[in-house]
């Protein structure tokens, strides 16, 4: 095995510099832990941006991968395969939606949802061709393709990438008054929103924002599109973040303030962190605007991905990950609140379930959050800053209370020995 130093040198020499990784080289993972090339053990508090919600190398998911990989991996959609229909029935039932369009990556799923929304606007709502508009929110993160960055205000991802795709209107997040005003305009076909803004630093809106926004869209005959790529599949203590304050004790039975989306976008944890899987789910009326040859993906819906996704979702249900995220998320925020009150370094803890963010008392362009994450790494916990002065904490949902409290102790030890 090559050393960490050599691995970093190789990436630096031969790879594009489109990421700024923490200086650690990971070579193995199991459950909530990862190990570097030299054998040092860490808690993973990033979970590949929530893609590894079920933990690293979960045995049920890896077994599903291995079994299907030895049988049939790819047919393209030029033929039927014996797994896709089973998966489509499973996933639509699981999320109470009519139809699914299987894709591979999150950004690809968002692009698919945008295309689907526009086609519905033209063919069902009667919007004049090329006039459809989709409402989005400030500080959104839906990916980094050309179309998606066209409605982003992340200048780092957007600069020198134009010309940009038109047809999007930005409003402040968590502002139904602004949404209601824009919905008065003609030719609006959809509202694309994250129920919690993850990349922006676990920004949780008002309790009634999502339900009120969905109702405004319904009243205006506009599609409500929920991007649950990062927040979905138990991360926030509900099956979906649009479930609101889920109160079910068993598997999610929608006893909370569930908001039915017209289009639901999933990814990340749908893969169990094993193989790229994303999905766009919609009502029959919306999905049926797509006809043969109008959209596709060579790998979308391949048998390997379908088997992995089924196993990943079964693990969420069978291991009660919704309830675990809800319980341990509250415990984590309670413990972080103590640190916020005890140390001037922190100003706030916010989040829901096991998607949380700690705000550093320094400017967004400072390196304080980065240095704190390096110090956490040295003490055995991996996390990453976002937006300069915010540290996101999102461990695998299989984490136990004992493990979580060990991580709290690591964070406490780190801040005790850290200075701005």
N, C-alpha and C positions, 0 to 999 in steps of 0.2 A: 504494500500500500504506500502511495506517495505521501510525503509530509504535507502538513497544512501550508507551510511556506511555499512549497512547490506547486500545490494546487492553485493557490492564489496567483502565483506568477504566471501559470499557464492561462488562466482566465483573463488576466490582464493583457497578456500578449496576443492571444488568439480570439478573444471574445469581444463583442460589442460592449461598450461601457454604458449601457442603458439602465443599470442598477448600481446601487451603492450599498453592498451587503455589509452587515456587521462582520468584523474580522474573526470569523470562526468557520472552520471547514467541517461539515458534517458528513459522517461516513456510515452511520447506522442509526436506526430508530426502532423503538418498541414502546407502545403505549404512550405515556406522557413524556417519555425521555428520548433524548438523542445523544449520540456520542461523537466526538470529533476524531480526527485521524490519529491523534495521540492517545485516544482512549478516555479522555475526560468526559464525564457525564453531566448533562444539563437537563433542566426542565424546559420544555418547549412552551412558551407563552405567546406564540404567534400562530401556531397550527396551520402554517402555510396560508395565512389570511382566511382561516376558518375551513379550508379544504380538508384538513386532517381532524375534523371534529370527532370522529370515531377512534382516534388514536393512531399512532404509526403502526403499519403492518398488522392491522387487525386480522386475527387468524381466520375468521369466517369470510372476510372479504378477499383476503389473499387466496384462500382455498377456492372460492368461486372463480377468481381470475385464473388460477392454475388449471382447474378442471376444464373451463371453457377454452383456454388457450391451447389445450391439447386436442380440442374437438373441432372448433371452427371459430376463426377470428374476424374475418371480413368477407362480405359478399358484394358490397356496394348496395345501393337501393335499386340496382338494375334487376334484382331478383328478390323474391321473398326469402326470409330466413325463419327458422322455427322458434326463435327467441323473441323477436321484436314485438309481435302481437301480444305475447305473454307480458312483456315489460310494459307496453302501452296500457293494457288493462290494469296492471298493478299500480302504475304511477298515477293514472287518472283517478282511480278509486281512492288511493292514498291521500290525494290532495283535493278530492271532490270537484274535479274539473271534467269537462266533456272529452277534450281531445288534447293530444300532445304532439309536438314537432321536436324530435330528438336532434340535438346538436352536440358540439364537443366542448367548446370553451365558453366562458361567461360573456366575453365581448361579442362573440359570434351569436350567442343567444339574444343579446340586446339588439344587435343589428337586425336579427330575424323579427323580433317583436316590433321594431320600428317599421319594417317593411310591411308586416302584417297589419299594423295599425293604419298605415297610409292606404293600403289596398281596401281595407274596410271602409275608410272614409270616402274613397272615390266610388266604390261599388255598392255600398249599402246606405251611406248617408247622403250621397249625391254631391259631394264637394267637387268643384271644377278641377280638372286635371292640373297637376303641379301647383295647386294652391293650398294643400293640406298643411296644417301647423300642429306641432306637438309641444305641449307645455312641459318644461323641466324646472328643476330648482337650482338656485345658486349653491355652489360648493358641492355639487353632485359628483359622484364617481361611478361611471358605468363602463369604464374601459378606456382604451387609448387608440382605437381606430380613428381614421380621418373623420367619419361622420360623428362619432361620439365626442371627440375633442372639439368639434365644431360648436357644441353647446356646453363646453366646460369653461370654468374660469381658472383652471390650472395653467398658468402661463408657461410653466416649465414643460408641460406635455404638449402645449399648443403652438409655441413660438416657431416660426419659420416652417409651418406645415400646411399653409393655405395654398390655394383657395379653399374655403370651408363650405360645408354642406348647409344650405339654407333650410328654413322651415321649422325653426325652433324658437320658442319664447321662454325666457327665464323669469322666474318669480322668486321671491324670498322663500326659503324653507319654513315650514310650520306656520304658514300664513294663509288661512282660508279666505280672508277678505281679498287678498291679491288674486287668489285663484278664481274667486267668484267674479271679479271684475274682468279678468282676461277671458273667462268663459262666455262673456257677452259678445266677444268678437266673432265674426263669421269664420267658417272654414277650420275650426278647431276639431281635431280628430282624436286626440289622446292626451293624457296626463301621465308622464313617466316619473316615478318617484321611488326612492329608497325609504322604507318604513322607519328605519334608523340609518342615519348617515355614518357608515362605518369608517371609510377612509378619511372623512373630515374630522374624526376623533370621537366616535360613538356619541353622536348628537341625537338625543332622544326627543321627539316632538311632544307636544301636549297630548294627553290621553285621547282626546277626541279628534285630533287632527286627521288621522287616516280615515276614520269612519265618516267624518264630515266632508272630507275631500271626495271620497267615493260617492257620497250622496249628491254632491254638487255636480260631479261628472255625469251621474245617471240622469239627473234632472235636465242636463244640457245635451243629452245624447252624445256623450264623449266617452271614449274608452278609458277606464282606470287601469293603469299598468303598474304592477308592483314588481320592482326589482329586488328579489329576495336571494340573490346570489350569495351574499355574505351573511345576511341576517337570518335566512331561512334554515329549516331542518334542525330545530331545537336550539340553535345558538343563543337565542334571547330568552329561553325559558318557556317558549311556546313552540308548537310545530312550525308556525310562521310568525314573523313579527306582526303581521296584520291581524293576528288572532287577539291582539290586545293583551289584557291581563288574564291569561288562561288560568282556569281554576280546576281543570280536570285532574283527578288523582291517578287515573289509569292512562292509557294512550290518549293523545289529544282527541277529545270528542267535541271540540268547538263550543265549549260552555262559556268562553269569554266573549269579548266584543268582536267577534270575527267579521271581517269585511271581505266579501267575495269579490275578487278582482275580475276584470274582463280578460286580462292577460296576466299570467304569472310567469316570472323568469326565475329559473333555478340553475345552480351550478355548484362549484366548489364541493361542499359536503355530499352532494349527490354522487360524487365519485368515491367517497370514502378515502380520499387522498391516494388512490391507487392508479387511476386511469382517467383521462379527461372525459367528463360527461357533463352536459348541460341540457336544458330542456326549456321549451316554451309551451305552456299550457294555456288553453283558452276555451271559451264556449264554442259549441258547434257552429253557431251563426258566424262568429269571427273566423274560426279556423277554415271554414269551408270556402272562404274567398280565394284560397290558394288552390290552384289547379296543377295538373301534371306539367312538369318542366319549368314551373315558375319559381321554384326555390329548391335547394338541395344541398347535400354534403356527402362526399364519398364515404366518410367515416361515420357520419351521423346515424345512430340507430344500429351500429354494428353489434353482433352477438356478444362480443366480449364486454363492451360498454354496458349493454343491457343487463347482463348477469351481475356485473359489478354493482350497478346502481340498485338492483333489487336487494342484493346482500347488504349494501350500505344502509338502505332504508329499513330493512328488517332489524339491523343492529340498533338503530335509533329507537325503534319500538320495543324490542325485546329487552334492552338494557336500561330502559327508563331514562334516556338521556335528557328528555325534556324536563323531567322533574329534578334531575341532578343539576342541570344548568340553572334552573330557577332557585333552588335551595343554596347552592354554593356561590352563585352570583351575588346573592344578598349578603352572604357571609363575607365574601371578598370585599364588597363595597363598605360594609360595616368596619372591617379591619383597616381598609385604606382611609376611611374617614378619620380614624384615630390618628393616622400619620399626618393627614392634612392639618389637623388641629395641633399637632405636636411639632411640626417642622415647617419652617418658612419656605422650604424648597417647593412645596406643593401648594396649589391654590384650590383644587377641586378634584373630586372623583365623580365620574358620571358613567352611565351605561345601563344595560339591562341584561339579565341572565349572565352568561359568561362572555359578553362583549362589553368591555369596559375601557375607560381611558383616564389616565392621571395627567392633570395639567400642571406643567412646570412654571414656576414664577420667574419667567425670563422671556425675552423677546422671541418671536418666531424665527428670526434669523440668527439666534444664538446657537452655540453648540452644546448647551447644557444638557438637553434631553439625550443627545447622542452620547455624550460622555457618561451620563448616568446609565444608559443601556450597556455601554462597554463595561462599566463597573459591575452591573448586574451579571453580565456574561462571565466576568472573572469570578463571581461568587456562585455561578452554577445555574443561572436563569437567563433565558433568551427572550428578549422583547425588542421591538423596533419603534423609533419615533415616527410620527406622522405630522405634517404641517409644522415642523420645526420644534415646537415646544410642547408637544402632546405625546405621551407614551401609551400605546394601545396594548391591553392585556387580554389575550383570547386563548386560553389553554384548551387542549382537547377536552371534550365534554365527558370523557370517562374518568376524569380526575377524581380522586377521593377527597374527603374532608381532611384526612391526615396529610395527604400530599399538598393540598391547597394551603394548609396552615404552615407547612414547611416552606412553601414559596413566600408566604407573607413574612416569615422570619428572615428569609433572604433579602427581601425588599427593605425590611426594617434595618437589618445589619448594613445594607448598602448605603442607605441614607444617613445612618449614624456616622459613617466614615467618609462622607462625600461633602465636598465644598464647591460652591459655584466659582 
